[in-house]
Each structure stands twice: as C-alpha cells, then as structure tokens.
Amino acid sequence: MASYDIIIRGGTVLDGTGAPGRISAVAISGERIAAIGNVDGESAKEIDASGLTVTPGFIDVHSHDDAAVLVSPMSFKLMQGVTTDVVGNCGAGVAPALRDGLRGLPGVELILGPLPKEAGWTTFGEYMDAVEAAKPAINIGCFLPHGMVRARHLGMDRRAPDANELAAMQADVDEGMAAGALGMSTGLIYPPGAWAKTDEIVELSKVVARHNGLYISHIRNEAEQLLEAVDEAISIGREAGLPVQISHHKAASPDSWGKTADSIRMIEEANTAGQDVAFDAYPYAAGSTVLSAARAVRRDIDPDAIVVASVNEHREYEGKSIRQIGEMFDISDPREVVSRVLSEEPAAVAVLHTMHEDDVRRVLAHPLCMIGSDGIPTPTGKPHPRLYSCFPRVIHRYSREAGLFSLEEAIRKMTSLPAKRFKLADRGELREGAFADIVIFDADRIEDVATYEEPRQHPKGISYVLVNGRVAAEHGKQVETHAGRLVRRGVS
C-alpha cells in the first residue's frame, strides 16, 4: 500500500483546465501531487473535502507586493486562495537598486510594502535571490520593472537615453532576464516610465524577447486615448517580437466607457494576424493608484469619485473623498484639494471610482482575460478591497451570482491560463507531478466580504490552502508562513 504525506478525499476536483469537475482523491508526497483518482493508500494527514471543491491555487498575475513578500506573512493573499504572486508590475519595484539606494524612493514602503532592514541588493538577480532566501509565505514570480531600470541610469530626466545609457539599460534587462525574471513591465503613466518613447521600450523588449520573456504594460492611457495606448502596446510586441500582456485592462473614465469593445477587437485582430496578446483585470469598477498619478491623467476631477485610501501621517484623510476633504478646509476646487493633500502626503494612495460595470464584465468574460488583484499592500488606512478579496469575488459575484462564466472557467482564468502564459512550470493545474498548490472551498458559500469602508476582511468559504504540499491556511487561520518559494521563468 502506497504511503503519502497528505490525501484529500471526497472533494470535487476542478483541475484548472476548464474541464468538468469529478469527485476524486488527491494524494501529495513532498511538494508535488503524487496521484489523483481512486487513491488506495495511507497518509500522515487526511483532509475530508466532502461537499467542497478542490482546485489549483490561484495565481495573482498583477501585484505590487515587491517588498512585502520579503517580510510579510502575506495573509491578505494566502487567505483568499492565492498561492503564487507576481510582482514587479507597472514598471515599479525595488530592483535593480538605484545608485543612492532604495530608501530614497518617496513612498516606496507605503506602496510596495515595508523594506527589510537589510535591503542590500544591487542587481535584479540579487533581489530575486533575496526573495528566495526569505522563504516567502507564497510562491513569487518577478517582472523586471522598466521604471527602476530607467531611473537607475537617467534618474527622473525627461529625455531619451543616449547610446551608452541605452546599452546600460539593456545590460540590466539582460541580467534580470538571465536570472529568471518573467519579462519586463512598464508603467507608462508613472514617471520615469512616462518619459520613455516607444522606440526605447522596443529596444529593451528585444532583450526580453531573446530570453523568451513577456512584455507586460500599464499602458500609456486608459481613458480618452485608450485605443491609441492599446495600439502602442501591440506595436511594441510586433516590433520586438514577443508576447504582450495588457495590465488591468479597463476604460478608466466616463469619456472612454464602452471603448473596451473596440480595444478587445484590436487585441483579437492582433492575435489573428499572428501576434500573442492577452490581458488581465480585477473584478471591481474602481481602481487604485497613487493620488499624484490620478491627478496627472485626469483633465477634470470628480471630487466624489476619488477617495484617499492610505497616507503616512495625516490619517484623518483616509477613507474620505476629495469633496469631504475639501469641506474640512473649506476648499471647493477639487484640484486645489488634491494639491493640498499631495503637499502633505506626496505618496498618498487613492481609490478611484471611475469605471463602468459593463466594461468590467466585458473584459472579465473574455477567454483571454486572466485575473490580477493590482492590490497595494499599504500597512495603513483603507486599501482597495481587491487586496483581500479579489479572487473569491470572481467566483462569488461574477460566476455564481452573475453567471458571467462557469465555475470551471473562473478557475481556468485564475490558474492554468496564467501559469502557461507566464511560464510558471508545473503550476496552475491539478495533475500528477505538478506542485501541490491547492485551494479547497465551498463553491456555494465562498464570498468576498471586504468592502471599501472595511477592506481588511478575509473572505468566507475557504477551508484549506496548500502551498507546495504544505497546509498554509486551515479553517480561516494561517498556519504556515514560509511554504512558498521563488519561481523563475520556466524552471520547475
């Protein structure tokens, strides 16, 4: 009789591919799945999953936990079923280090999580080694952030790199890709990435292409110039010869509502023409970013649509809209209110209620769409509820309640689809030989309970989360904080 470490019995197994579920046992030995089906054997631990659903662990393709993964137990991700977290998005991160170090970056710890006391890396590979050494709570994959590379060699200069600077940037990209980065990210609304012309990004992306990596982008405009920005992203992939991922795809202002129908058609046409273009999204009609960026991309500011989420010192601003803060100071002009807040809190994070539900549903429903929380792990204030509840919300709100797609398709979007696209070897599926990243939940009860008013709430209905074959969360409690590992591109 075979002997295993863990056997999960009686659950409905959804393997992550979109195939129908079936009641099966799942046996685990060490970090990997040893058998699925009618398992005849004994184990050190048995989990009764009768009446529950057993799926691969969820993969968050878009996070900003770059520093948090080094020191945090990551309960805000683990407790919602996330077993693999992808950092380095929007061209932002904590590596490669700037010449004057990381702690000089304004607001880095408010936005990307607290830095460890000894943040001594210089190269991107050294940062990845630090993640590996930290033994994080969940698995971590890394994108190389273009904004950090640019700042390292050009600072905040609003100009094109000269030949020597471009060569140095290409060397940094080459080093990071050789170390196992998944690809390169850009954030083209955030300085210094916003100062980069298309040809600069193409030349750096060619280096990524040589390593079979991915270009992922917070595109240059998600509002009135959404289509032009999507076209730029597609053209970068075409010129550089690599796949393109459009981050948190949306129409982010009333004057762009409905344009996702056209942007998705552009993406489909690019794929028909032989390119590889996909996108991700979060299941909310509000976004979140630094308040300074919100001001930069909006010609007008709806004082009720922008809410200050997190700040360093002036906690009285947290959870209040620009209108409410204006009333505190008897200021009626919303731009003046924003300037007042930024003068005191330059790294303030905001929640922006600027999207339309029809666009959200159109994007989420598309078979090319995977799920990324885009959560900001701020230690203070009222972060966007997606930080705590993004993945259960996909199941609860959009599969079970709205019927936008089946449960099987919801799981595919959150598991095998991103694992294949991001080259996360042996993850995203329940099959023999795969890593045992597993979520066990009640499909009729799983529910996101985090709200904009009270965002720091874990979801309901998740019974177990396993990371690399170890039970990391059980019945609503985190029981393991170092079960994860660094995931390098294509390395099992």
C-alpha positions in Angstrom: 0.0 0.0 0.0 1.4 3.4 -1.0 2.2 5.9 1.6 1.7 9.7 1.1 2.1 12.9 3.2 -1.5 14.2 2.6 -4.6 12.7 1.0 -7.5 15.0 0.1 -10.7 12.8 -0.2 -14.2 13.3 -1.3 -13.9 16.7 -3.0 -15.0 17.7 -6.5 -11.7 18.2 -8.3 -11.5 21.0 -10.9 -8.1 20.6 -12.5 -7.8 24.2 -13.7 -8.0 23.4 -17.5 -11.7 24.2 -17.7 -12.7 20.5 -17.8 -15.7 19.5 -15.8 -15.1 18.5 -12.2 -15.2 15.0 -10.8 -15.1 13.6 -7.3 -11.6 12.3 -6.8 -8.9 11.9 -4.2 -5.7 13.9 -4.4 -2.5 12.4 -2.9 0.5 14.5 -2.1 4.1 13.5 -1.5 6.5 16.2 -0.6 5.9 19.4 -2.7 4.0 17.6 -5.5 0.9 15.8 -6.4 1.6 12.1 -6.5 -1.8 10.7 -7.6 -5.3 11.8 -8.5 -8.3 9.5 -8.7 -9.2 6.5 -6.7 -6.2 6.6 -4.3 -5.5 3.5 -2.3 -3.0 4.3 0.3 -2.3 5.8 3.7 -1.1 9.2 4.7 0.2 11.2 7.7 -2.7 13.6 7.2 -6.1 13.2 5.6 -8.4 16.1 4.6 -12.1 15.4 4.2 -13.2 17.6 1.3 -16.7 16.1 1.0 -19.1 18.7 -0.4 -16.2 21.0 -1.2 -14.4 22.0 -4.4 -10.7 21.3 -4.9 -8.8 23.5 -7.3 -5.2 24.6 -8.1 -4.0 27.6 -6.0 -4.9 30.9 -7.5 -2.3 32.9 -9.4 -2.3 36.7 -8.9 -0.7 37.9 -12.2 -0.6 41.6 -11.1 0.5 42.6 -7.6 2.7 45.2 -6.0 4.0 43.2 -3.1 7.7 43.6 -4.1 8.9 44.5 -0.6 6.0 42.9 1.3 6.9 39.4 0.2 10.3 39.7 2.0 8.9 40.4 5.4 5.1 39.9 5.5 3.2 36.7 6.2 1.1 37.7 3.1 -2.2 36.7 4.8 -4.1 39.1 2.6 -3.2 37.0 -0.4 -3.0 33.5 1.1 -6.4 33.7 2.9 -8.1 34.4 -0.4 -6.5 31.3 -2.0 -3.6 32.9 -3.8 -0.6 30.6 -3.8 1.5 32.4 -6.4 2.0 36.1 -6.6 3.6 38.0 -9.5 5.5 41.2 -8.5 7.4 43.9 -10.4 4.3 45.3 -12.3 3.6 48.8 -13.7 7.3 49.4 -14.2 7.6 49.8 -10.4 9.6 47.8 -7.9 12.6 47.7 -5.6 15.2 46.4 -8.0 17.6 46.9 -9.6 18.6 49.3 -6.9 19.2 53.0 -7.6 22.7 54.4 -7.2 21.6 56.2 -4.0 19.8 53.2 -2.6 16.1 52.3 -2.2 15.1 54.2 0.8 15.4 57.5 -1.1 12.4 56.5 -3.2 9.4 58.5 -2.0 6.6 56.4 -0.6 8.1 53.0 -1.6 7.1 51.4 1.7 3.6 52.9 1.7 3.0 51.4 -1.8 5.1 48.2 -2.1 5.3 47.1 1.5 7.9 47.6 4.2 11.5 47.0 3.2 13.6 44.7 5.3 16.3 46.3 7.5 19.0 44.9 5.2 17.9 45.7 1.6 21.4 45.3 0.2 20.8 44.1 -3.3 22.0 46.0 -6.4 21.0 43.9 -9.4 17.7 42.3 -10.1 19.2 38.9 -9.8 20.3 39.7 -6.3 16.8 40.9 -5.4 15.4 37.6 -6.6 18.0 35.8 -4.5 16.8 37.8 -1.5 13.2 36.7 -2.2 14.3 33.1 -2.4 16.3 33.4 0.8 13.3 34.9 2.6 11.3 31.7 2.1 8.1 33.7 1.5 4.6 32.6 2.6 3.5 32.0 -1.0 5.3 31.5 -4.4 6.7 34.6 -6.0 7.4 35.3 -9.7 9.1 38.6 -10.7 8.8 41.0 -13.6 11.8 43.4 -14.2 10.4 46.9 -13.8 11.3 49.3 -16.6 10.8 52.4 -14.4 13.5 51.2 -12.0 15.9 50.4 -14.8 15.4 53.9 -16.3 15.7 55.7 -13.0 18.9 53.9 -12.3 20.6 55.4 -15.4 18.6 58.5 -16.2 17.1 59.5 -12.9 13.9 61.4 -13.5 15.2 63.2 -16.6 12.5 63.8 -19.2 14.6 62.8 -22.2 15.7 59.8 -24.3 18.7 57.8 -23.3 21.9 58.3 -25.2 23.6 55.3 -26.8 25.7 54.5 -23.7 22.7 54.8 -21.3 20.6 52.6 -23.5 23.3 50.0 -23.6 23.5 50.1 -19.8 19.7 49.7 -19.6 19.8 46.8 -21.9 22.5 45.2 -19.8 20.3 45.5 -16.7 17.4 43.9 -18.6 19.6 41.1 -19.8 20.9 40.4 -16.3 17.4 40.3 -14.8 16.1 38.0 -17.6 19.1 35.7 -17.2 18.3 35.5 -13.5 14.8 34.2 -14.2 12.5 37.2 -14.5 9.2 36.5 -16.3 9.7 39.5 -18.5 9.7 43.3 -18.3 6.9 45.6 -17.2 6.2 49.2 -18.0 4.1 51.8 -16.2 3.6 54.5 -18.9 1.6 56.9 -16.8 4.2 57.0 -14.0 7.4 58.9 -14.1 10.1 58.0 -15.2 8.4 55.4 -17.4 6.1 58.0 -18.8 9.1 59.8 -20.3 10.1 56.8 -22.4 9.3 56.9 -26.1 8.1 53.8 -27.9 11.4 53.1 -29.6 13.2 52.9 -26.2 10.7 50.3 -25.0 11.1 48.3 -28.2 14.9 48.2 -27.9 14.7 46.9 -24.3 11.9 44.5 -25.2 14.1 42.9 -27.8 16.4 41.8 -25.0 13.4 40.3 -23.2 12.5 38.5 -26.4 15.9 36.9 -26.6 15.1 35.2 -23.3 11.6 34.2 -24.4 10.1 36.6 -21.9 6.8 38.6 -21.8 6.2 42.3 -22.2 3.5 43.4 -19.7 2.3 47.0 -19.6 0.2 49.5 -17.7 -0.4 51.2 -20.9 0.1 54.9 -21.6 -3.6 55.9 -21.3 -6.7 54.1 -20.0 -9.1 57.0 -20.6 -9.8 59.0 -23.7 -6.8 57.7 -25.5 -7.3 54.0 -24.6 -7.3 52.7 -28.1 -4.1 54.6 -29.1 -2.4 53.2 -26.0 -3.5 49.6 -26.8 -2.2 50.1 -30.3 1.2 51.2 -28.9 1.4 48.0 -26.7 0.6 45.8 -29.6 3.1 47.6 -31.8 5.8 47.1 -29.2 5.2 43.4 -29.2 5.2 43.3 -33.0 8.4 45.3 -33.4 10.3 43.5 -30.6 8.9 40.0 -31.4 7.5 38.9 -28.0 4.1 38.3 -26.3 2.2 41.3 -24.9 0.1 41.4 -21.7 -2.0 44.5 -21.1 -2.3 45.0 -17.4 -5.7 45.6 -15.6 -7.4 46.3 -18.8 -10.2 48.9 -18.4 -11.9 52.0 -19.6 -11.0 54.4 -16.7 -13.1 57.4 -17.3 -16.7 58.3 -18.4 -15.4 59.6 -21.8 -13.9 56.2 -22.5 -16.8 53.9 -21.3 -17.7 51.3 -23.9 -14.3 51.5 -25.6 -13.3 48.1 -24.3 -15.4 46.6 -27.1 -13.0 48.2 -29.6 -9.9 47.5 -27.6 -10.7 43.9 -27.3 -11.4 43.7 -31.0 -8.0 45.2 -31.7 -6.4 42.5 -29.5 -8.3 39.8 -31.2 -7.3 41.1 -34.6 -3.6 41.2 -33.5 -3.9 37.5 -32.5 -5.5 36.6 -35.8 -2.6 38.3 -37.5 -0.1 36.1 -35.7 0.8 38.1 -32.5 0.4 36.9 -29.0 -1.6 39.5 -27.0 -3.7 38.9 -23.8 -4.8 40.9 -20.8 -5.8 40.7 -17.1 -8.3 42.5 -15.0 -9.6 42.8 -11.5 -13.4 42.3 -10.7 -14.2 45.8 -9.5 -15.4 49.1 -11.1 -13.0 51.1 -9.0 -9.2 51.2 -9.4 -6.5 52.4 -7.1 -3.2 54.2 -7.6 -1.1 57.0 -6.2 -3.1 60.2 -6.0 -0.4 62.1 -8.0 -1.0 59.8 -11.0 -4.7 60.2 -10.7 -4.3 64.0 -11.0 -1.8 63.6 -13.9 -4.1 61.5 -16.1 -7.5 63.3 -15.4 -8.3 66.6 -17.0 -11.1 67.1 -14.6 -11.5 65.6 -11.1 -14.8 64.3 -9.8 -14.5 65.1 -6.1 -16.8 62.2 -5.1 -15.1 59.6 -7.3 -11.6 59.9 -5.7 -11.2 58.6 -2.2 -7.9 58.9 -0.2 -7.1 55.4 0.9 -3.7 55.5 2.7 -1.2 58.1 3.8 1.8 58.2 6.1 0.8 60.7 8.7 -2.5 62.6 8.1 -4.7 59.6 8.9 -7.8 61.9 9.1 -7.8 61.9 5.3 -8.1 58.1 5.0 -11.4 56.9 3.7 -12.6 60.4 2.8 -13.4 61.7 -0.7 -11.8 64.7 -2.2 -15.1 66.5 -1.7 -15.1 65.6 2.0 -11.5 66.7 2.5 -12.3 69.9 0.7 -15.1 70.5 3.2 -12.6 70.1 6.0 -10.6 73.0 4.7 -13.4 75.0 3.0 -11.9 74.5 -0.4 -14.3 73.9 -3.3 -11.9 73.4 -6.2 -11.1 69.6 -6.3 -7.7 70.2 -7.9 -6.7 72.6 -5.1 -7.8 69.9 -2.6 -5.6 67.3 -4.3 -2.7 69.7 -4.4 -3.2 70.3 -0.6 -3.2 66.6 0.1 -0.1 65.9 -2.0 1.8 68.8 -0.5 1.4 67.0 2.8 1.3 63.4 1.6 3.2 63.1 -1.7 2.9 59.3 -1.7 -0.9 59.2 -0.9 -2.8 56.3 -2.3 -6.3 56.7 -3.6 -9.3 54.6 -4.8 -10.9 55.9 -8.0 -14.5 55.1 -8.8 -14.2 55.8 -12.5 -15.1 52.6 -14.4 -18.4 51.3 -15.7 -19.7 47.8 -14.8 -20.5 47.0 -18.4 -16.8 47.4 -19.3 -15.7 45.4 -16.3 -17.9 42.5 -17.3 -17.0 42.6 -20.9 -13.3 42.4 -20.1 -13.6 39.7 -17.4 -15.8 37.5 -19.6 -13.3 37.3 -22.5 -11.4 33.9 -22.7 -8.1 35.8 -23.0 -8.6 37.5 -19.6 -6.8 36.3 -16.5 -7.1 37.8 -13.0 -4.7 40.2 -11.2 -5.6 42.0 -8.0 -3.4 45.0 -8.5 -3.6 45.3 -4.8 -1.4 47.8 -3.0 -0.1 46.3 0.3 -0.2 49.5 2.3 0.2 49.0 6.0 -2.1 51.8 6.9 -5.5 53.1 6.0 -8.3 51.6 3.9 -6.8 49.9 0.9 -8.9 48.8 -2.1 -10.8 45.7 -1.1 -9.2 43.8 -4.0 -6.1 43.4 -1.8 -8.1 40.9 0.4 -10.9 39.6 -1.8 -10.2 39.7 -5.5 -10.3 36.0 -6.3 -13.3 34.9 -4.2 -15.2 37.8 -5.8 -14.6 36.4 -9.3 -16.3 33.2 -8.1 -19.0 34.7 -5.9 -20.0 37.8 -7.8 -19.3 37.0 -11.5 -19.6 33.2 -11.7 -22.1 32.1 -9.1 -24.3 35.3 -9.0 -24.0 36.9 -12.4 -23.4 33.8 -14.4 -20.8 35.6 -16.5 -18.9 32.3 -16.8 -18.9 28.8 -15.3 -17.0 27.9 -12.2 -14.7 25.8 -14.3 -13.9 28.8 -16.5 -13.4 31.1 -13.4 -10.8 28.6 -12.1 -9.1 28.4 -15.5 -8.7 32.2 -15.6 -7.1 32.1 -12.2 -4.8 29.0 -12.6 -3.8 27.3 -15.8 -4.2 30.2 -18.1 -1.7 32.5 -16.3 0.6 29.6 -15.5 1.0 28.7 -19.1 1.3 32.3 -20.3 3.8 33.4 -17.6 5.8 30.1 -17.9 5.2 29.0 -14.3 6.4 25.5 -14.7 4.3 22.7 -13.1 1.8 25.1 -11.6 -1.8 26.1 -12.3 -3.1 22.5 -12.8 -4.0 19.6 -10.6 -2.2 16.7 -12.2 0.3 14.1 -11.2 3.8 15.6 -10.9 2.6 19.2 -10.5 3.3 21.3 -7.4 0.7 20.8 -4.8 -0.7 24.4 -4.7 -4.3 23.7 -3.8 -7.4 25.6 -2.6 -10.3 23.8 -1.0 -13.5 25.8 -0.7 -17.3 25.6 -0.6 -18.4 26.7 -4.1 -21.9 27.7 -2.7 -20.5 29.7 0.2 -17.3 31.3 -1.0 -17.8 35.1 -0.7 -15.8 38.3 -0.7 -16.7 40.3 2.3 -14.1 43.1 2.1 -15.7 46.5 1.3 -14.4 49.9 0.5 -15.4 51.1 4.0 -13.9 48.0 5.8 -11.5 46.4 3.3 -9.3 44.4 5.7 -11.6 41.4 5.9 -10.7 37.8 4.8 -13.2 36.1 2.5 -15.6 33.3 3.7 -15.9 29.8 2.5 -12.3 28.8 2.0 -11.4 25.7 4.2 -7.8 25.0 3.2 -4.9 26.5 1.2 -1.9 24.3 0.5 1.4 25.8 -0.9 4.0 23.4 -2.2 2.3 20.5 -0.4 2.1 22.2 3.0 -1.1 23.2 4.6 -0.7 27.0 4.9 -4.2 28.0 5.9 -6.8 25.9 7.6 -10.4 26.9 8.5 -9.8 30.6 8.4 -6.4 30.7 10.1 -2.9 30.9 8.6 -0.8 28.1 10.0 2.3 28.3 7.8 4.3 31.5 6.8 7.2 30.0 4.8 5.8 27.5 2.5 6.4 29.4 -0.7 9.4 29.7 -3.0 10.8 31.9 -5.7 9.5 30.9 -9.1 11.9 31.6 -12.0 10.7 31.7 -15.6 10.3 28.2 -17.0 12.1 26.5 -14.1 10.3 23.7 -12.4 
